[in-house]
Amino acid sequence: MDELFRSPHLVDLILAVVAVELAAVTLIWRRYRRGISPRALLPNLLAGVFLLLAVRCALTGAPWFWLAGCLAASGVANAADLRQRWRS
């Protein structure tokens, strides 16, 4: 079990779940116009995805600039999410 938590494959699994979540939300929105708009959800999901990619970079020993880039991208996505919510 310890190896699973130190492996980047767990992050890959979580990223796949996020992709399925986005696909399901998009399908429900297009079919029934109910739930959360994918456009409203996207900045929040991207912030999480970039954080997961940063964890994956740390686990795989990627160069520091990849980790920094993922964290910066997560911050930008988070700021976009906050801006979008502030307007609502």
C-alpha positions as CSV (number, residue, x, y, z in Angstrom):
1,M,0.0,0.0,0.0
2,D,2.9,2.3,0.8
3,E,4.2,1.9,-2.8
4,L,0.9,2.9,-4.2
5,F,1.0,6.3,-2.4
6,R,4.6,6.9,-3.5
7,S,3.8,6.0,-7.1
8,P,2.7,8.5,-9.8
9,H,0.1,6.0,-11.0
10,L,-2.3,7.0,-8.2
11,V,-2.2,10.6,-9.6
12,D,-2.8,9.2,-13.1
13,L,-5.9,7.4,-11.8
14,I,-7.2,10.6,-10.1
15,L,-6.6,12.6,-13.3
16,A,-8.6,10.0,-15.2
17,V,-11.5,10.3,-12.7
18,V,-11.4,14.1,-13.2
19,A,-11.6,13.6,-16.9
20,V,-14.6,11.3,-16.6
21,E,-16.2,13.8,-14.2
22,L,-15.8,16.6,-16.7
23,A,-17.3,14.4,-19.5
24,A,-20.3,13.5,-17.3
25,V,-21.0,17.1,-16.3
26,T,-20.7,18.2,-19.9
27,L,-23.0,15.4,-21.1
28,I,-25.6,16.2,-18.4
29,W,-25.4,19.9,-19.1
30,R,-25.8,19.4,-22.9
31,R,-28.7,17.0,-22.6
32,Y,-30.8,18.4,-19.8
33,R,-29.4,22.0,-19.1
34,R,-29.2,21.0,-15.5
35,G,-26.4,21.0,-13.0
36,I,-23.2,23.0,-13.3
37,S,-22.2,24.5,-16.6
38,P,-18.9,23.0,-17.8
39,R,-17.7,26.6,-18.5
40,A,-18.2,27.5,-14.8
41,L,-16.6,24.3,-13.6
42,L,-13.5,24.3,-15.9
43,P,-11.3,26.8,-14.0
44,N,-11.8,24.9,-10.7
45,L,-11.0,21.6,-12.3
46,L,-8.0,23.0,-14.0
47,A,-6.6,24.3,-10.7
48,G,-6.9,20.9,-9.3
49,V,-5.5,19.2,-12.3
50,F,-2.4,21.4,-12.3
51,L,-1.9,20.7,-8.6
52,L,-2.1,17.0,-9.3
53,L,0.4,17.4,-12.1
54,A,2.7,19.2,-9.6
55,V,2.5,16.2,-7.3
56,R,3.2,13.9,-10.2
57,C,6.3,16.0,-11.1
58,A,7.5,15.8,-7.5
59,L,7.0,12.1,-7.4
60,T,8.8,11.4,-10.6
61,G,11.7,13.8,-9.9
62,A,11.0,16.1,-12.8
63,P,13.1,19.2,-13.2
64,W,12.1,22.1,-10.9
65,F,10.7,24.3,-13.7
66,W,8.0,21.7,-14.5
67,L,6.9,21.7,-10.8
68,A,7.0,25.5,-10.7
69,G,5.1,25.8,-14.0
70,C,2.4,23.5,-12.8
71,L,2.1,25.4,-9.5
72,A,2.0,28.7,-11.4
73,A,-0.7,27.4,-13.8
74,S,-2.7,26.2,-10.8
75,G,-2.5,29.7,-9.3
76,V,-3.7,31.3,-12.6
77,A,-6.6,28.8,-12.8
78,N,-7.5,29.5,-9.2
79,A,-7.5,33.2,-9.8
80,A,-9.7,32.8,-12.8
81,D,-12.1,30.7,-10.8
82,L,-12.2,33.3,-8.0
83,R,-12.8,36.1,-10.5
84,Q,-15.6,34.1,-12.1
85,R,-17.3,33.4,-8.7
86,W,-16.8,37.0,-7.6
87,R,-18.9,38.2,-10.5
88,S,-21.8,35.8,-9.7
